[in-house]
Structure formats: C-alpha cells, structure tokens
C-alpha cells in the first residue's frame, strides 16, 4: 500500500482532521470496502503512536472512536491492535475534554466516552460511561433549543447534532439491558432515552423546515453540504429508529422563534429569512455576519444563495466568506454587521429585534431589524420587510441613521444566468427555462458582478451577484415570476 501522509503542510488542517475521522467506515456501501478499511485501520495505529500528530487532538479522537465502535456494531471485527488503541484513545480523551471550547466539541467528547464505555467492560469503562453521561445530560438541555434547533444556529451543525442524538438513542437502546449500563446508569438510562425521544422530533422538524426543495440545507453561518449526513440520510435513520418523519406537516409560514429563522413557502417559491442571533453569547465561533440575509428557491431550484463555507482557518478567504458582503443582505459603509475576525471570533455583534411573521389571504410577510450598525458614527438601524405572493417577492430595506454608502446584494445560484438592462432592471434565467424579472426603487446603481459560491468544503463554483447601491435610505427590490 502506498504511503499515507497523516500530517503535513501539503493539506490544510481541516483536511487532515477528516483523514483521522474514519467516516468511511460507516459511509454508504462501506461493507464493500471492509478489507481495505481494515488495512487503513492497521496503518493508522502503526503511523499514529499515542499523542503524536493532529489525529490525537480531542475532536478528531472523539469522532474516530465513535466511528470505530459503530463499525464493530455493524458486524465487523476490529483488529486487536486497534482494540488496544481504542482503549488508549479513551484514556487520553478522558483527561483532555474540551471544556475550553464547549459546544459541539464537548458534546462529541462526551459521546465518544459513552461509546467507549459501552464497547469495553470493567471499572475503567464504567468511569468513561459515567463521565460521558454527566456531560451529555446538561449539554443536551443547553445546546438544543425549545424549537428543536442547535444553539450555534448553523444548519450544518444542527444536522451533526441530530446525528449525535440519533446515535446516542441507538446506542442506549442497544445496551440499556446490559449489565454494564445497569452498573452505572440504573434509572438514568430510561430518563435519558425519554429525553432523547422528546427532543429528536423537534430537531427533525427543524431540519425539515431549513431544507431547500432540492432536499439539502440552506447555508446560514458555517454551513456546507457533505460534512454532516444528508437530510435524506438523517431522516431515513430517524425512521429506522421509530421516529415519525412527516414532510406534509410543514406549513406555509414557519417561525423557528428561539433559533430566529423564518421559512415562507407560497406558490413555486420557498424562502428562508435569517432573523437569528449570531449564536450563543459565549460561543459565536461558527457565526457569519449574515443577519437579515435570505435564501430562496423557485420552481424547486435554488435561486438566491448565501456564499457558503469552503474553508476554516484564519486566512483572507475565510474572513471574506464570513463577511456581510458575502451574503444576501445589506452592507453599510463597507462594514460587517457583526465584527467577525480570527477565523472563529466575533467582537461586537448584530442583535435582531422586532421579528415578525404574518399570513394574509394572498401573501406571507416577515420583517426584522438589527442593531449591528449602531456602533457606526451615524448610529444606523437596519430594517428588512419581506412580502411573498404566488408570483412575486418584495424586499424593502430601510436604514435609519447617517451613512455614506449602502449596498444590497443578491447572490445567484451558479445555474442561474443573469442579465442587467440599461434601466437597471435585471433578468434571471433558471436552468429549467423559467424567467424572473427584478426591479429596484431607490437604487443609485445596479450591477451584476462575477463571484463564487462555496456549497462544500474545498469547493468554489462561479456565480453572479446582483449589487444594488442605495440612492437614499430606502430601497425596494421586487422580483416577479408571474409569466413563467
């Protein structure tokens, strides 16, 4: 077998992390690669002695431990050297839990300890199991909001959190009758299973609400397709575990009040509106400066898309992708609505307020304000009103305060062709032949520029962005598709 480079500058750290996760052990058609997977498992143990390299950092260690145990539970036999390594990894992780990071990292640590505690027998395994449980119980209540959303307000991390809860539910059902669980958990097993049964349906509904008609997630905050299991895979998994998955339960207008997102669906249009806080006050690391941004599908095709996430780290591209200018919202004086910096940091951040949703007999309405630009010398308040009918979308943006420049942006999916006329009107041509026209009141200048969309890590697809410069403090952008 060719040499495997587990570390080194040839690849970014996120890429290296993924090498150490071993997600392929539980991927689609994994059983067809069993012998190859055994070889890679053995190579990992040989090439990665304890505490050496990025593979031994707590987060990749946690994901790898779970994948190894799930692979065994699927009917495979873990080589003995890997069994020994798994025990060493659990001991290592037990002393390096990521309380300094909290969030999804700490939850992943605790989940891994519970998996290891159920896999092994004996007093040490019992300690792992007990420690994992002591973290999972309070974090479950902290991280899962009452509307079912994950508290970091990222659609991708919500999907990962749902997988975590489904895995834990599956694990506890498989082991709850065994002696090892009874020794530590006693009645707490039933209590945790009950809480998981209560929370998972809300998480399923949240995921269904925040998916486009193409079946995949809208891209708000750090979000990309292909990191978490797909929506279809997660919903199938939930159904196999006995949870009800009812797509028809989705209403025309849904406000996920605690999370801060609104979904409007009318006629051929499906729109998502971000009136959410950037994340927990103490954990905004996966936030973008995307407050009051929107995404929309039309005729089951994505049309307006936020720019996505293709990389982590602290480089210029990471900063750009988190910026206000990379999202379908309004930028004032060239500043971000929330001060994103350092890859995973946010200083002063926008807070939405006056969030409203309304249904009438012929339209759906949503509106919100944010205070992210009140820190500027002109103390600017941003307000956005959305009106969706069967044939049109009207976006009204109002800025209250003093400013030098303001720009509204509408990023289009790569398969949408865009043309701008001399009068500033814009025509959009969808891949299935439908057309949409956009007109702007209160615009000083309308341009169509080349840009990029990043639906996956490591991916960059060319697209177009409609940029609309404000002539004053009020801009009305109207999209019509009534003749399509």
C-alpha positions as CSV (number, residue, x, y, z in Angstrom):
1,X,0.0,0.0,0.0
2,X,1.2,3.5,-0.9
3,X,2.4,5.7,1.9
4,X,-0.3,7.7,3.7
5,X,0.5,11.2,4.8
6,X,-1.5,11.8,8.0
7,X,0.0,15.2,8.7
8,X,2.0,17.9,7.0
9,X,1.6,21.3,5.3
10,X,0.5,19.8,1.9
11,X,-3.1,19.9,3.1
12,X,-5.0,22.3,5.4
13,X,-5.7,21.2,8.9
14,X,-9.4,20.6,8.3
15,X,-8.4,18.1,5.6
16,X,-6.0,16.4,8.0
17,X,-8.8,16.2,10.6
18,X,-11.1,14.5,8.1
19,X,-8.4,11.9,7.4
20,X,-8.4,10.9,11.1
21,X,-12.2,10.8,11.5
22,X,-12.7,7.5,9.6
23,X,-16.1,8.5,8.4
24,X,-15.8,6.0,5.5
25,X,-16.2,3.1,8.0
26,X,-19.9,4.0,8.2
27,X,-20.4,5.5,4.8
28,X,-22.7,4.3,2.0
29,X,-21.6,0.8,0.7
30,X,-19.0,0.6,3.5
31,X,-19.4,-3.2,3.6
32,X,-17.9,-3.4,0.1
33,X,-14.6,-2.0,1.4
34,X,-14.1,-4.0,4.6
35,X,-10.7,-5.4,3.8
36,X,-9.4,-2.1,2.6
37,X,-10.8,-0.4,5.7
38,X,-9.0,-3.0,7.9
39,X,-5.7,-2.1,6.2
40,X,-6.3,1.6,6.8
41,X,-7.2,0.9,10.5
42,X,-4.0,-1.0,11.0
43,X,-1.9,1.7,9.2
44,X,-3.4,4.4,11.4
45,X,-2.3,2.6,14.6
46,X,1.1,2.0,13.2
47,X,1.6,5.5,11.9
48,X,0.0,7.4,14.8
49,X,1.5,6.4,18.1
50,X,-0.2,8.0,21.2
51,X,-0.1,11.7,21.4
52,X,1.6,12.2,18.1
53,X,0.1,14.5,15.4
54,X,-3.3,16.2,14.8
55,X,-5.1,12.8,14.9
56,X,-4.7,12.8,18.7
57,X,-6.4,16.1,19.3
58,X,-9.6,15.7,21.3
59,X,-12.1,16.4,18.5
60,X,-10.8,14.0,15.8
61,X,-10.1,11.4,18.5
62,X,-13.8,11.7,19.6
63,X,-15.2,11.2,16.1
64,X,-12.8,8.4,15.3
65,X,-13.7,6.5,18.5
66,X,-17.4,6.6,17.6
67,X,-16.8,5.5,14.0
68,X,-14.7,2.6,15.1
69,X,-17.3,1.4,17.6
70,X,-20.1,1.9,15.1
71,X,-18.2,-0.2,12.6
72,X,-17.9,-3.0,15.1
73,X,-21.6,-2.8,15.9
74,X,-22.4,-3.1,12.2
75,X,-20.9,-6.6,12.3
76,X,-17.2,-6.0,11.6
77,X,-14.3,-7.2,13.8
78,X,-11.8,-4.6,14.9
79,X,-8.2,-5.8,14.7
80,X,-6.7,-6.4,18.2
81,X,-4.1,-3.7,17.9
82,X,-7.0,-1.3,17.1
83,X,-8.9,-2.5,20.1
84,X,-5.9,-1.7,22.3
85,X,-5.5,1.7,20.6
86,X,-9.2,2.5,21.2
87,X,-8.7,1.9,24.9
88,X,-5.7,4.2,24.9
89,X,-7.6,6.8,23.0
90,X,-10.4,6.8,25.6
91,X,-7.9,7.2,28.4
92,X,-6.3,10.0,26.5
93,X,-9.6,11.8,25.8
94,X,-10.8,11.4,29.4
95,X,-8.1,13.8,30.5
96,X,-8.5,16.3,27.6
97,X,-12.2,17.1,27.4
98,X,-12.7,20.4,25.6
99,X,-14.4,22.4,28.3
100,X,-12.5,25.5,27.0
101,X,-14.3,25.2,23.7
102,X,-17.7,23.8,24.8
103,X,-20.4,23.4,22.1
104,X,-20.3,20.6,19.6
105,X,-16.7,19.8,20.6
106,X,-17.5,19.0,24.2
107,X,-20.7,17.1,23.1
108,X,-18.5,15.0,20.7
109,X,-16.1,14.2,23.5
110,X,-18.9,13.0,25.8
111,X,-20.5,10.9,23.1
112,X,-17.2,9.2,22.4
113,X,-16.7,8.3,26.1
114,X,-20.2,6.8,26.2
115,X,-19.5,4.7,23.1
116,X,-16.2,3.5,24.5
117,X,-17.8,2.8,27.9
118,X,-20.4,0.6,26.2
119,X,-17.9,-1.1,24.0
120,X,-15.5,-2.1,26.8
121,X,-16.2,-3.8,30.1
122,X,-14.8,-3.2,33.6
123,X,-14.4,-0.4,36.1
124,X,-12.5,1.9,33.7
125,X,-15.1,1.6,31.1
126,X,-17.8,2.3,33.7
127,X,-15.9,5.6,34.5
128,X,-15.9,6.6,30.8
129,X,-19.6,5.9,30.6
130,X,-20.4,7.8,33.7
131,X,-18.3,10.8,32.7
132,X,-19.9,10.9,29.3
133,X,-23.4,10.8,30.7
134,X,-22.6,13.6,33.3
135,X,-21.7,15.9,30.4
136,X,-24.4,14.8,27.9
137,X,-27.3,15.4,30.2
138,X,-26.7,19.2,30.9
139,X,-25.3,19.9,27.4
140,X,-28.4,18.4,25.8
141,X,-30.5,21.0,27.6
142,X,-28.1,23.7,26.9
143,X,-27.5,23.1,23.2
144,X,-30.9,22.0,21.9
145,X,-33.3,25.0,21.8
146,X,-37.0,24.6,22.6
147,X,-37.9,24.9,18.8
148,X,-35.5,22.0,18.1
149,X,-32.6,24.0,16.7
150,X,-29.0,23.7,17.7
151,X,-27.9,26.7,19.6
152,X,-25.0,27.7,17.3
153,X,-27.6,28.5,14.6
154,X,-25.7,26.7,11.8
155,X,-27.8,24.4,9.6
156,X,-24.8,22.1,9.2
157,X,-24.0,21.8,12.9
158,X,-27.7,21.2,13.6
159,X,-27.5,18.2,11.2
160,X,-24.4,16.9,13.0
161,X,-26.2,17.4,16.4
162,X,-29.2,15.4,15.2
163,X,-26.9,12.6,14.1
164,X,-25.3,12.7,17.6
165,X,-28.7,12.3,19.3
166,X,-29.8,9.6,17.0
167,X,-26.6,7.7,17.6
168,X,-26.9,8.1,21.4
169,X,-30.6,6.9,21.2
170,X,-29.5,3.9,19.1
171,X,-26.6,3.1,21.5
172,X,-28.6,3.3,24.7
173,X,-31.4,1.1,23.2
174,X,-28.8,-1.4,22.2
175,X,-27.1,-1.5,25.6
176,X,-29.7,-0.4,28.1
177,X,-30.5,-4.0,29.1
178,X,-26.8,-5.0,29.6
179,X,-25.1,-5.3,33.0
180,X,-22.5,-2.6,32.1
181,X,-25.2,0.1,31.7
182,X,-27.1,-1.1,34.7
183,X,-24.0,-0.7,36.9
184,X,-23.6,3.0,36.2
185,X,-26.8,4.3,34.8
186,X,-29.6,2.4,36.6
187,X,-32.7,4.5,36.1
188,X,-30.8,7.3,34.3
189,X,-30.7,5.2,31.1
190,X,-34.5,5.4,30.9
191,X,-34.5,9.0,31.8
192,X,-32.0,9.9,29.1
193,X,-33.8,7.8,26.5
194,X,-37.0,9.6,27.4
195,X,-35.4,13.0,27.0
196,X,-33.9,12.0,23.6
197,X,-37.3,10.8,22.5
198,X,-38.8,14.1,23.4
199,X,-36.1,16.3,21.7
200,X,-35.4,14.4,18.5
201,X,-38.8,15.0,16.9
202,X,-38.3,18.8,17.3
203,X,-34.8,18.5,15.7
204,X,-36.3,16.6,12.8
205,X,-38.9,19.3,12.2
206,X,-36.2,22.0,12.4
207,X,-34.2,20.2,9.8
208,X,-37.2,19.7,7.5
209,X,-38.0,23.4,7.9
210,X,-34.5,24.6,6.9
211,X,-34.0,22.4,3.8
212,X,-34.5,23.7,0.3
213,X,-36.8,21.8,-2.1
214,X,-33.7,20.2,-3.6
215,X,-33.5,18.3,-0.2
216,X,-30.4,19.9,1.3
217,X,-29.8,22.6,3.9
218,X,-29.9,26.3,3.5
219,X,-26.5,27.9,4.1
220,X,-26.5,30.1,7.1
221,X,-23.5,30.7,9.3
222,X,-20.8,28.0,8.9
223,X,-22.6,25.5,6.7
224,X,-21.7,23.3,3.8
225,X,-23.1,20.2,2.2
226,X,-21.2,16.9,2.5
227,X,-19.9,17.2,6.1
228,X,-23.0,16.1,8.0
229,X,-25.1,13.2,6.6
230,X,-27.6,14.5,4.0
231,X,-31.1,15.4,5.2
232,X,-32.4,12.3,3.5
233,X,-29.9,10.1,5.2
234,X,-30.7,11.6,8.6
235,X,-34.5,11.3,8.1
236,X,-34.1,7.7,7.0
237,X,-32.0,7.0,10.1
238,X,-34.7,8.6,12.3
239,X,-37.4,6.5,10.7
240,X,-35.4,3.3,11.2
241,X,-35.3,4.2,14.9
242,X,-39.0,4.6,15.1
243,X,-39.4,8.4,14.8
244,X,-42.1,9.9,12.6
245,X,-41.0,11.8,9.6
246,X,-43.9,13.8,8.1
247,X,-43.0,16.2,5.3
248,X,-46.6,17.2,4.8
249,X,-46.6,18.7,8.3
250,X,-44.7,21.7,7.0
251,X,-46.9,24.9,7.0
252,X,-46.7,27.8,4.5
253,X,-45.1,30.1,7.1
254,X,-42.9,28.8,9.9
255,X,-41.1,30.8,12.5
256,X,-38.5,29.0,14.5
257,X,-38.8,31.5,17.2
258,X,-35.9,30.5,19.6
259,X,-33.5,29.9,16.7
260,X,-34.5,33.1,14.9
261,X,-35.2,31.7,11.4
262,X,-38.4,32.1,9.3
263,X,-39.4,30.0,6.4
264,X,-42.1,31.2,3.9
265,X,-43.5,29.0,1.2
266,X,-46.0,30.2,-1.4
267,X,-46.7,29.1,-4.9
268,X,-43.4,28.0,-6.5
269,X,-41.2,29.9,-4.0
270,X,-39.6,28.8,-0.8
271,X,-37.8,31.5,1.2
272,X,-35.6,31.4,4.3
273,X,-35.0,34.5,6.4
274,X,-32.3,35.0,9.0
275,X,-33.5,37.0,12.0
276,X,-31.3,35.0,14.3
277,X,-28.6,36.0,16.8
278,X,-25.2,35.0,15.6
279,X,-25.1,32.2,18.2
280,X,-24.7,31.8,21.9
281,X,-23.1,34.9,23.5
282,X,-20.2,32.8,24.8
283,X,-19.8,30.7,21.6
284,X,-20.1,32.6,18.3
285,X,-17.2,30.8,16.6
286,X,-19.3,29.4,13.7
287,X,-21.1,32.7,13.1
288,X,-21.2,34.8,9.9
289,X,-22.1,38.4,9.6
290,X,-25.2,37.4,7.8
291,X,-28.0,39.0,9.9
292,X,-31.3,39.6,7.8
293,X,-29.9,37.6,4.9
294,X,-32.2,35.4,2.8
295,X,-32.0,32.3,0.6
296,X,-34.7,31.4,-1.9
297,X,-35.7,28.5,-4.2
298,X,-38.1,29.0,-7.1
299,X,-39.7,26.2,-9.1
300,X,-37.7,23.8,-6.8
301,X,-34.4,25.4,-8.0
302,X,-32.1,27.4,-5.8
303,X,-32.0,31.0,-7.0
304,X,-30.6,33.2,-4.2
305,X,-27.8,31.6,-2.2
306,X,-25.5,32.8,0.6
307,X,-21.9,32.2,-0.3
308,X,-21.4,29.2,1.9
309,X,-18.2,27.9,3.6
310,X,-15.3,26.3,1.8
311,X,-12.6,26.5,4.5
312,X,-11.7,27.2,8.1
313,X,-8.6,28.8,9.4
314,X,-7.6,32.5,9.6
315,X,-6.9,33.4,6.0
316,X,-8.4,36.2,3.9
317,X,-10.9,33.9,2.1
318,X,-12.2,32.6,5.4
319,X,-12.8,36.2,6.5
320,X,-14.5,37.1,3.2
321,X,-16.9,34.2,3.4
322,X,-17.9,35.2,6.9
323,X,-18.4,38.9,5.9
324,X,-21.7,40.7,5.3
325,X,-20.7,41.3,1.7
326,X,-20.8,37.5,1.1
327,X,-24.5,37.3,2.0
328,X,-27.9,38.3,0.7
329,X,-28.3,41.3,3.0
330,X,-27.4,45.0,3.3
331,X,-23.8,46.2,4.0
332,X,-23.4,49.7,5.4
333,X,-20.2,51.8,4.8
334,X,-18.2,48.7,3.9
335,X,-18.5,47.3,7.4
336,X,-19.6,43.9,8.7
337,X,-22.9,43.8,10.6
338,X,-21.1,41.7,13.2
339,X,-17.3,42.1,13.7
340,X,-16.1,38.6,12.6
341,X,-12.3,38.1,13.0
342,X,-9.6,35.5,13.6
343,X,-11.4,32.6,11.9
344,X,-13.7,31.7,14.8
345,X,-14.1,35.0,16.6
346,X,-16.8,37.7,16.8
347,X,-16.4,41.1,18.6
348,X,-19.4,43.4,18.6
349,X,-22.3,41.6,17.0
350,X,-25.7,42.4,15.5
351,X,-28.8,41.6,17.6
352,X,-32.1,41.2,15.7
353,X,-35.3,42.6,17.2
354,X,-38.9,43.3,16.3
355,X,-39.0,40.0,14.5
356,X,-42.5,39.4,13.0
357,X,-44.2,37.0,10.7
358,X,-47.7,37.4,9.3
359,X,-50.1,35.5,7.0
360,X,-52.8,37.1,4.9
361,X,-55.2,35.6,2.4
362,X,-52.9,36.5,-0.5
363,X,-49.4,36.9,0.9
364,X,-46.8,36.0,3.6
365,X,-44.9,38.7,5.4
366,X,-41.7,38.7,7.5
367,X,-39.8,41.5,9.0
368,X,-37.0,42.3,11.4
369,X,-34.5,45.0,12.5
370,X,-30.9,44.7,13.7
371,X,-28.6,47.0,15.6
372,X,-25.2,45.8,14.2
373,X,-24.6,49.2,12.6
374,X,-25.5,51.3,15.6
375,X,-21.8,51.2,16.5
376,X,-21.0,53.3,13.4
377,X,-20.7,57.1,13.8
378,X,-24.1,57.5,12.1
379,X,-25.8,55.1,14.5
380,X,-27.6,53.2,11.7
381,X,-30.5,50.8,12.3
382,X,-31.3,48.3,9.5
383,X,-34.8,47.0,8.8
384,X,-35.9,44.5,6.3
385,X,-39.5,43.7,5.3
386,X,-40.3,40.7,3.0
387,X,-43.6,40.2,1.2
388,X,-44.1,36.9,-0.7
389,X,-47.0,36.2,-3.0
390,X,-47.7,33.4,-5.5
391,X,-45.9,35.5,-8.2
392,X,-43.5,37.9,-6.6
393,X,-41.1,38.7,-3.8
394,X,-40.8,42.3,-2.5
395,X,-37.7,43.1,-0.3
396,X,-37.9,46.5,1.5
397,X,-34.7,47.7,3.1
398,X,-34.7,50.8,5.3
399,X,-31.7,52.4,7.0
400,X,-32.4,54.8,9.8
401,X,-29.3,56.9,10.6
402,X,-26.5,58.6,8.8
403,X,-24.2,56.7,6.4
404,X,-22.0,57.3,3.3
405,X,-22.8,54.1,1.3
406,X,-25.0,51.1,1.5
407,X,-25.3,48.0,-0.8
408,X,-27.8,45.2,-1.0
409,X,-26.7,42.0,-2.6
410,X,-28.4,39.1,-4.2
411,X,-26.1,36.2,-4.9
412,X,-27.5,33.8,-7.6
413,X,-27.0,30.1,-7.9
414,X,-24.4,29.1,-10.5
415,X,-27.1,27.6,-12.7
416,X,-28.9,31.0,-12.9
417,X,-28.0,33.2,-15.8
418,X,-28.3,37.0,-15.1
419,X,-28.6,40.0,-17.4
420,X,-28.9,43.7,-16.5
421,X,-30.6,46.3,-18.7
422,X,-29.7,49.9,-19.2
423,X,-32.6,51.0,-17.0
424,X,-31.2,48.9,-14.1
425,X,-33.8,46.1,-14.3
426,X,-32.4,42.6,-14.1
427,X,-33.5,39.3,-15.8
428,X,-32.8,35.9,-14.3
429,X,-33.0,32.7,-16.3
430,X,-33.3,29.5,-14.5
431,X,-31.9,26.2,-15.7
432,X,-35.4,24.7,-16.4
433,X,-36.3,27.6,-18.7
434,X,-38.3,29.8,-16.2
435,X,-37.6,33.5,-16.0
436,X,-37.7,36.1,-13.2
437,X,-37.5,39.9,-13.5
438,X,-36.1,42.2,-10.8
439,X,-36.7,45.9,-10.5
440,X,-35.4,48.4,-7.9
441,X,-36.8,51.6,-6.4
442,X,-34.4,53.8,-4.6
443,X,-31.3,52.5,-6.3
444,X,-28.3,54.7,-7.4
445,X,-26.7,51.9,-9.4
446,X,-27.4,48.2,-10.2
447,X,-24.5,45.9,-11.3
448,X,-24.0,42.2,-12.0
449,X,-20.6,41.0,-11.0
450,X,-18.8,37.7,-11.1
451,X,-18.4,35.9,-7.8
452,X,-18.1,32.4,-6.3
453,X,-20.4,30.0,-4.3
454,X,-19.0,27.5,-1.8
455,X,-21.5,24.8,-1.1
456,X,-18.9,22.3,0.1
457,X,-15.5,22.4,1.8
458,X,-12.8,22.8,-0.8
459,X,-15.3,23.8,-3.5
460,X,-15.6,27.1,-5.4
461,X,-18.2,27.5,-8.2
462,X,-18.6,30.6,-10.3
463,X,-21.8,32.5,-10.0
464,X,-23.2,36.1,-10.3
465,X,-24.0,38.7,-7.7
466,X,-26.6,41.5,-8.2
467,X,-25.3,44.5,-6.3
468,X,-27.7,47.4,-5.7
469,X,-26.3,50.7,-4.3
470,X,-28.7,52.8,-2.3
471,X,-29.6,56.2,-3.5
472,X,-31.0,57.2,-0.1
473,X,-32.2,55.4,3.0
474,X,-34.9,53.2,1.4
475,X,-34.6,50.5,-1.2
476,X,-37.3,48.3,-2.6
477,X,-36.2,45.2,-4.6
478,X,-39.1,43.4,-6.4
479,X,-38.8,40.0,-8.1
480,X,-41.6,38.8,-10.4
481,X,-42.0,35.4,-12.0
482,X,-45.7,35.6,-12.8
483,X,-45.4,34.9,-16.5
484,X,-43.0,31.9,-16.1
